[in-house]
């Protein structure tokens, strides 16, 4: 006996088929068509210059220039994620300067349930690139490594965050308003990420530091509204040989900055 499929289920399959068909058609369009359509909104009032997009919407490449630094952005949309109701893609960003050796890879996503973020972000950012971005405000030795960075933002709060940013230590130069150019040798440092009560927390501390925040040098807190608060502790000033009034406790906050980031 033939099985009769209920009409609501048939409509569901038809709708799903139409969505998949449209997604496949759009994804195989040249990336240049999509970029040309949104170029004005991307380039308006910015100092970023874009080159012509290559490949398809599904898998392509875009070049960009910022402050004389040339980067390429490659993406590859993860097809199976579309069936789960979210858009996700493998993304990599590479510095074209042969002396830089900077490349970051990871996955970014956005869903219909107002969640967005990135995960499995790994790679390295060279001291050469960072020094160029600093524009003589500071200089550093050694490269920075990104290890398994993850951040998820949903319903105006950060619901997940993990991973580390590490630096092996070395010499840092910076401009002191009163004493001119200063140099200091710092130990290996790391930044850890975590989410707590809807906030994104980042803590700077020496590598191998203990728990309970007793070795935190500085920390940042971004709330769900996009307001970032950065707190610098006396412990960091002690590390670079700076004095700060009569503050004795190394865990005391000596400088706090608050700024919206989105």
C-alpha beads as a LAMMPS data file, in Angstrom:
LAMMPS data file: protein, C-alpha beads

262 atoms
261 bonds

1 atom types
1 bond types

-500.0 500.0 xlo xhi
-500.0 500.0 ylo yhi
-500.0 500.0 zlo zhi

Masses

1 110.0

Atoms # bond

1 1 1 0.000 0.000 0.000
2 1 1 1.421 3.391 -1.027
3 1 1 2.307 5.755 1.803
4 1 1 0.646 9.165 1.653
5 1 1 2.849 12.040 2.768
6 1 1 0.908 14.696 4.727
7 1 1 0.492 17.958 2.799
8 1 1 2.246 20.158 5.440
9 1 1 5.312 17.935 5.194
10 1 1 5.259 18.145 1.380
11 1 1 5.171 21.924 1.592
12 1 1 8.080 21.814 4.012
13 1 1 10.175 19.763 1.608
14 1 1 9.280 22.034 -1.307
15 1 1 10.221 25.154 0.655
16 1 1 13.498 23.557 1.752
17 1 1 14.275 22.574 -1.839
18 1 1 13.619 26.120 -3.067
19 1 1 15.864 27.596 -0.370
20 1 1 18.684 25.192 -1.238
21 1 1 18.293 25.902 -4.953
22 1 1 18.452 29.679 -4.426
23 1 1 21.439 29.313 -2.101
24 1 1 23.333 27.229 -4.672
25 1 1 22.579 29.692 -7.474
26 1 1 23.659 32.702 -5.425
27 1 1 26.754 30.952 -4.084
28 1 1 28.015 30.199 -7.583
29 1 1 27.698 33.788 -8.761
30 1 1 31.015 35.587 -9.335
31 1 1 32.236 37.211 -6.116
32 1 1 32.787 40.415 -8.096
33 1 1 29.017 40.851 -8.549
34 1 1 28.386 40.675 -4.794
35 1 1 31.311 42.962 -3.977
36 1 1 30.271 45.542 -6.576
37 1 1 26.789 45.614 -5.018
38 1 1 28.081 46.354 -1.501
39 1 1 31.325 48.182 -2.314
40 1 1 29.965 51.645 -1.570
41 1 1 28.896 50.633 1.946
42 1 1 32.242 48.933 2.607
43 1 1 34.460 51.736 1.360
44 1 1 32.474 54.774 2.495
45 1 1 34.344 56.926 5.037
46 1 1 37.111 54.354 5.583
47 1 1 40.840 54.268 4.949
48 1 1 40.649 50.706 3.638
49 1 1 41.101 50.168 -0.097
50 1 1 39.718 47.029 -1.735
51 1 1 40.914 45.275 -4.857
52 1 1 38.692 43.380 -7.263
53 1 1 37.158 40.223 -5.792
54 1 1 38.050 36.884 -7.376
55 1 1 36.328 33.501 -7.453
56 1 1 32.702 32.939 -6.524
57 1 1 30.445 33.960 -3.651
58 1 1 30.916 30.404 -2.399
59 1 1 34.707 30.408 -2.540
60 1 1 36.699 33.515 -3.328
61 1 1 39.383 36.036 -2.504
62 1 1 39.503 39.753 -1.832
63 1 1 42.518 42.001 -1.488
64 1 1 42.603 45.022 0.796
65 1 1 45.067 47.734 1.732
66 1 1 45.247 49.581 5.049
67 1 1 47.957 52.083 5.974
68 1 1 50.208 50.731 3.241
69 1 1 49.723 47.118 4.383
70 1 1 48.420 44.708 1.734
71 1 1 46.346 41.737 2.859
72 1 1 44.347 39.016 1.145
73 1 1 41.161 37.540 2.561
74 1 1 40.147 34.066 1.351
75 1 1 36.807 32.448 2.193
76 1 1 35.115 29.114 1.598
77 1 1 31.467 28.799 2.698
78 1 1 30.700 25.615 4.657
79 1 1 27.813 24.099 2.731
80 1 1 26.399 21.815 5.419
81 1 1 26.005 24.702 7.861
82 1 1 23.360 26.262 5.581
83 1 1 21.115 23.218 6.158
84 1 1 21.435 23.879 9.906
85 1 1 20.163 27.429 9.501
86 1 1 23.419 29.322 9.772
87 1 1 25.979 30.801 7.413
88 1 1 29.552 29.800 8.181
89 1 1 32.812 29.970 6.289
90 1 1 36.471 29.093 6.519
91 1 1 38.371 32.372 6.390
92 1 1 42.068 33.174 6.169
93 1 1 43.842 36.537 6.232
94 1 1 47.407 36.762 4.914
95 1 1 49.905 39.619 4.856
96 1 1 51.470 39.860 1.385
97 1 1 54.725 41.334 2.744
98 1 1 57.289 38.532 2.384
99 1 1 59.164 39.761 5.484
100 1 1 56.038 39.611 7.667
101 1 1 54.954 35.945 7.603
102 1 1 51.563 36.812 9.163
103 1 1 48.590 34.549 8.543
104 1 1 45.432 33.891 10.548
105 1 1 42.851 31.201 9.779
106 1 1 39.523 30.387 11.368
107 1 1 35.799 29.948 10.963
108 1 1 33.193 32.707 11.194
109 1 1 29.446 32.208 11.447
110 1 1 26.101 33.946 11.728
111 1 1 22.731 32.285 12.304
112 1 1 19.069 33.154 11.973
113 1 1 18.823 33.171 15.787
114 1 1 20.834 36.390 16.128
115 1 1 24.043 34.599 17.058
116 1 1 27.391 35.326 15.445
117 1 1 31.034 34.778 16.166
118 1 1 34.155 32.880 15.265
119 1 1 35.931 29.713 16.371
120 1 1 39.079 27.663 15.694
121 1 1 41.046 30.852 15.014
122 1 1 44.755 30.064 14.817
123 1 1 47.855 31.569 13.308
124 1 1 50.456 34.239 13.872
125 1 1 50.905 37.992 13.583
126 1 1 54.485 39.077 13.026
127 1 1 56.314 41.795 14.908
128 1 1 57.029 43.355 11.497
129 1 1 53.310 43.849 10.842
130 1 1 52.550 45.084 14.371
131 1 1 55.380 47.612 14.249
132 1 1 54.075 48.972 10.941
133 1 1 50.581 49.305 12.399
134 1 1 51.991 51.055 15.500
135 1 1 53.416 53.906 13.384
136 1 1 56.370 54.553 15.722
137 1 1 54.193 54.581 18.870
138 1 1 55.971 51.427 20.040
139 1 1 58.159 48.633 18.671
140 1 1 58.496 44.991 19.651
141 1 1 60.420 41.823 19.003
142 1 1 58.995 38.338 18.428
143 1 1 55.712 37.299 16.862
144 1 1 52.292 36.854 18.469
145 1 1 50.529 33.480 18.227
146 1 1 46.755 32.892 18.265
147 1 1 45.599 29.555 19.635
148 1 1 42.034 28.229 19.251
149 1 1 40.273 31.560 19.758
150 1 1 36.488 31.308 20.113
151 1 1 33.854 34.008 20.689
152 1 1 30.061 33.659 20.408
153 1 1 27.682 36.617 20.669
154 1 1 23.926 36.076 20.940
155 1 1 21.002 38.224 22.065
156 1 1 23.256 41.103 23.101
157 1 1 25.519 39.048 25.294
158 1 1 28.671 36.978 24.946
159 1 1 27.739 33.358 25.553
160 1 1 31.106 31.666 24.941
161 1 1 34.769 32.592 24.686
162 1 1 38.015 30.632 24.912
163 1 1 41.564 30.468 23.613
164 1 1 44.887 32.215 24.146
165 1 1 47.078 34.822 22.505
166 1 1 50.729 34.286 23.403
167 1 1 53.976 36.225 23.008
168 1 1 57.366 34.616 23.829
169 1 1 58.824 37.749 25.379
170 1 1 61.535 40.131 24.286
171 1 1 62.387 43.779 23.925
172 1 1 59.693 46.451 23.619
173 1 1 60.356 50.089 22.842
174 1 1 57.868 52.856 23.587
175 1 1 57.731 56.645 23.698
176 1 1 57.511 58.211 27.160
177 1 1 56.219 61.828 27.107
178 1 1 58.728 62.831 29.794
179 1 1 61.706 60.576 29.190
180 1 1 61.590 60.018 25.437
181 1 1 62.240 56.620 23.864
182 1 1 62.339 53.832 26.441
183 1 1 63.126 50.136 26.091
184 1 1 62.261 47.255 28.375
185 1 1 62.685 43.493 28.203
186 1 1 59.521 41.627 29.175
187 1 1 58.944 37.943 29.972
188 1 1 56.670 35.674 27.952
189 1 1 53.063 36.904 28.158
190 1 1 49.622 35.592 27.295
191 1 1 46.052 36.860 26.933
192 1 1 43.252 34.478 27.893
193 1 1 39.631 34.813 26.757
194 1 1 36.487 33.791 28.619
195 1 1 32.808 34.708 28.821
196 1 1 31.162 35.502 32.140
197 1 1 27.659 36.821 32.847
198 1 1 27.245 37.939 29.235
199 1 1 30.576 39.801 29.142
200 1 1 33.725 39.040 27.162
201 1 1 36.765 39.026 29.436
202 1 1 40.411 39.193 28.367
203 1 1 43.266 38.970 30.873
204 1 1 46.938 39.769 30.256
205 1 1 49.370 37.836 32.456
206 1 1 52.790 36.156 32.367
207 1 1 52.817 32.719 30.784
208 1 1 52.649 30.076 33.504
209 1 1 50.812 32.459 35.828
210 1 1 48.622 30.966 38.518
211 1 1 44.844 31.124 38.818
212 1 1 42.572 33.427 40.866
213 1 1 43.863 36.466 38.886
214 1 1 46.755 36.999 41.276
215 1 1 49.164 37.531 38.395
216 1 1 46.958 39.633 36.082
217 1 1 48.780 42.633 34.604
218 1 1 45.791 44.172 32.817
219 1 1 42.312 43.090 31.822
220 1 1 39.559 44.102 29.436
221 1 1 35.805 43.670 29.806
222 1 1 33.343 44.129 26.912
223 1 1 29.662 44.070 27.845
224 1 1 26.753 43.068 25.625
225 1 1 26.178 46.677 24.576
226 1 1 29.698 46.931 23.184
227 1 1 31.210 49.066 25.945
228 1 1 34.816 48.071 26.653
229 1 1 36.585 48.766 29.936
230 1 1 40.362 48.300 30.117
231 1 1 42.040 48.232 33.535
232 1 1 45.823 48.435 34.007
233 1 1 47.177 47.156 37.338
234 1 1 50.224 48.391 39.208
235 1 1 51.795 44.982 38.602
236 1 1 52.254 45.893 34.928
237 1 1 53.928 49.206 35.802
238 1 1 56.267 47.356 38.168
239 1 1 57.168 45.026 35.299
240 1 1 58.189 47.886 33.009
241 1 1 59.908 49.849 35.776
242 1 1 57.367 52.659 36.110
243 1 1 56.410 54.237 39.436
244 1 1 52.871 55.342 40.299
245 1 1 52.440 57.604 43.300
246 1 1 52.006 55.873 46.644
247 1 1 50.214 52.792 45.286
248 1 1 51.671 49.706 46.986
249 1 1 49.340 46.787 46.182
250 1 1 50.386 45.279 42.813
251 1 1 46.760 44.260 42.133
252 1 1 45.433 47.838 42.401
253 1 1 44.049 49.389 39.218
254 1 1 46.089 52.503 38.384
255 1 1 44.525 53.324 35.019
256 1 1 41.067 52.570 33.648
257 1 1 39.748 53.432 30.185
258 1 1 36.174 52.988 28.938
259 1 1 35.295 53.166 25.248
260 1 1 32.498 51.825 22.993
261 1 1 33.804 49.329 20.434
262 1 1 30.547 48.526 18.606

Bonds

1 1 1 2
2 1 2 3
3 1 3 4
4 1 4 5
5 1 5 6
6 1 6 7
7 1 7 8
8 1 8 9
9 1 9 10
10 1 10 11
11 1 11 12
12 1 12 13
13 1 13 14
14 1 14 15
15 1 15 16
16 1 16 17
17 1 17 18
18 1 18 19
19 1 19 20
20 1 20 21
21 1 21 22
22 1 22 23
23 1 23 24
24 1 24 25
25 1 25 26
26 1 26 27
27 1 27 28
28 1 28 29
29 1 29 30
30 1 30 31
31 1 31 32
32 1 32 33
33 1 33 34
34 1 34 35
35 1 35 36
36 1 36 37
37 1 37 38
38 1 38 39
39 1 39 40
40 1 40 41
41 1 41 42
42 1 42 43
43 1 43 44
44 1 44 45
45 1 45 46
46 1 46 47
47 1 47 48
48 1 48 49
49 1 49 50
50 1 50 51
51 1 51 52
52 1 52 53
53 1 53 54
54 1 54 55
55 1 55 56
56 1 56 57
57 1 57 58
58 1 58 59
59 1 59 60
60 1 60 61
61 1 61 62
62 1 62 63
63 1 63 64
64 1 64 65
65 1 65 66
66 1 66 67
67 1 67 68
68 1 68 69
69 1 69 70
70 1 70 71
71 1 71 72
72 1 72 73
73 1 73 74
74 1 74 75
75 1 75 76
76 1 76 77
77 1 77 78
78 1 78 79
79 1 79 80
80 1 80 81
81 1 81 82
82 1 82 83
83 1 83 84
84 1 84 85
85 1 85 86
86 1 86 87
87 1 87 88
88 1 88 89
89 1 89 90
90 1 90 91
91 1 91 92
92 1 92 93
93 1 93 94
94 1 94 95
95 1 95 96
96 1 96 97
97 1 97 98
98 1 98 99
99 1 99 100
100 1 100 101
101 1 101 102
102 1 102 103
103 1 103 104
104 1 104 105
105 1 105 106
106 1 106 107
107 1 107 108
108 1 108 109
109 1 109 110
110 1 110 111
111 1 111 112
112 1 112 113
113 1 113 114
114 1 114 115
115 1 115 116
116 1 116 117
117 1 117 118
118 1 118 119
119 1 119 120
120 1 120 121
121 1 121 122
122 1 122 123
123 1 123 124
124 1 124 125
125 1 125 126
126 1 126 127
127 1 127 128
128 1 128 129
129 1 129 130
130 1 130 131
131 1 131 132
132 1 132 133
133 1 133 134
134 1 134 135
135 1 135 136
136 1 136 137
137 1 137 138
138 1 138 139
139 1 139 140
140 1 140 141
141 1 141 142
142 1 142 143
143 1 143 144
144 1 144 145
145 1 145 146
146 1 146 147
147 1 147 148
148 1 148 149
149 1 149 150
150 1 150 151
151 1 151 152
152 1 152 153
153 1 153 154
154 1 154 155
155 1 155 156
156 1 156 157
157 1 157 158
158 1 158 159
159 1 159 160
160 1 160 161
161 1 161 162
162 1 162 163
163 1 163 164
164 1 164 165
165 1 165 166
166 1 166 167
167 1 167 168
168 1 168 169
169 1 169 170
170 1 170 171
171 1 171 172
172 1 172 173
173 1 173 174
174 1 174 175
175 1 175 176
176 1 176 177
177 1 177 178
178 1 178 179
179 1 179 180
180 1 180 181
181 1 181 182
182 1 182 183
183 1 183 184
184 1 184 185
185 1 185 186
186 1 186 187
187 1 187 188
188 1 188 189
189 1 189 190
190 1 190 191
191 1 191 192
192 1 192 193
193 1 193 194
194 1 194 195
195 1 195 196
196 1 196 197
197 1 197 198
198 1 198 199
199 1 199 200
200 1 200 201
201 1 201 202
202 1 202 203
203 1 203 204
204 1 204 205
205 1 205 206
206 1 206 207
207 1 207 208
208 1 208 209
209 1 209 210
210 1 210 211
211 1 211 212
212 1 212 213
213 1 213 214
214 1 214 215
215 1 215 216
216 1 216 217
217 1 217 218
218 1 218 219
219 1 219 220
220 1 220 221
221 1 221 222
222 1 222 223
223 1 223 224
224 1 224 225
225 1 225 226
226 1 226 227
227 1 227 228
228 1 228 229
229 1 229 230
230 1 230 231
231 1 231 232
232 1 232 233
233 1 233 234
234 1 234 235
235 1 235 236
236 1 236 237
237 1 237 238
238 1 238 239
239 1 239 240
240 1 240 241
241 1 241 242
242 1 242 243
243 1 243 244
244 1 244 245
245 1 245 246
246 1 246 247
247 1 247 248
248 1 248 249
249 1 249 250
250 1 250 251
251 1 251 252
252 1 252 253
253 1 253 254
254 1 254 255
255 1 255 256
256 1 256 257
257 1 257 258
258 1 258 259
259 1 259 260
260 1 260 261
261 1 261 262
